[in-house]
Amino acid sequence: MKQPTDDHEAAIDAILRSRSSTRDEKIAELRRLAYDARETAVAAEEGMSGAGDDGPDLAAIQAALRRLGATDDPTHPAKH
């Protein structure tokens, strides 16, 4: 049975392998995933996690960004 993490890793890999996306488009998509990963982490810390899906792995997203010669966007959701 596939785990959510497998799906997220496959999504990251698909972004990196995409031939129809430019490098900048790939970076933008990975940064969106990084933002989502942070949002999910904040929600989980605040007891608002959903159906048990931990969301995309931030470390894996950041590694993918480094493969493209980019860094993670520093803007992320702040805890209230």
C-alpha positions in Angstrom: 0.0 0.0 0.0 1.3 3.4 -0.9 2.0 5.8 1.9 1.3 9.6 1.6 5.1 10.2 1.8 5.6 8.1 -1.3 3.1 10.3 -3.2 4.8 13.4 -2.0 8.2 12.1 -3.1 6.8 11.1 -6.4 5.3 14.7 -6.8 8.7 16.2 -6.1 10.4 13.9 -8.5 7.8 14.7 -11.2 8.5 18.4 -10.8 12.2 17.8 -11.2 11.8 15.6 -14.2 9.3 17.7 -16.0 10.4 18.6 -19.5 7.6 21.1 -20.1 8.5 23.3 -17.1 11.3 25.8 -17.0 13.8 25.8 -14.2 12.1 28.9 -12.8 8.6 27.2 -12.9 10.0 24.2 -11.1 11.5 26.4 -8.4 8.2 28.2 -8.0 6.3 25.0 -7.7 8.8 23.5 -5.1 8.6 26.8 -3.1 4.8 26.4 -3.1 5.2 22.9 -1.8 7.6 24.1 0.9 5.1 26.7 2.0 2.4 24.0 2.2 4.7 21.8 4.2 5.2 24.6 6.7 1.5 25.3 6.9 0.8 21.7 7.6 3.5 21.6 10.3 2.0 24.7 12.0 -1.5 23.3 11.8 -0.3 20.0 13.3 1.5 21.8 16.2 -1.8 23.6 16.9 -3.8 20.4 16.9 -5.5 21.0 13.6 -4.0 18.2 11.6 -6.4 16.5 9.1 -6.7 13.0 8.1 -3.3 11.9 9.1 -1.4 13.1 6.0 1.8 14.8 7.2 2.1 16.6 3.9 5.2 17.0 1.9 8.6 16.5 3.6 10.2 20.0 3.8 13.8 18.5 3.8 13.1 16.6 0.6 11.7 19.8 -1.0 14.7 21.8 0.1 17.0 19.2 -1.3 15.2 19.3 -4.7 15.5 23.1 -4.7 19.3 22.8 -4.1 19.5 20.4 -7.0 18.1 23.2 -9.1 20.6 25.7 -7.6 18.0 27.5 -5.6 17.1 28.0 -2.0 13.9 27.9 -0.1 11.9 31.1 -0.1 12.3 32.5 3.4 8.7 33.6 3.8 6.6 31.1 5.7 3.6 31.1 7.9 4.2 32.5 11.4 2.7 30.9 14.5 0.1 33.1 16.2 
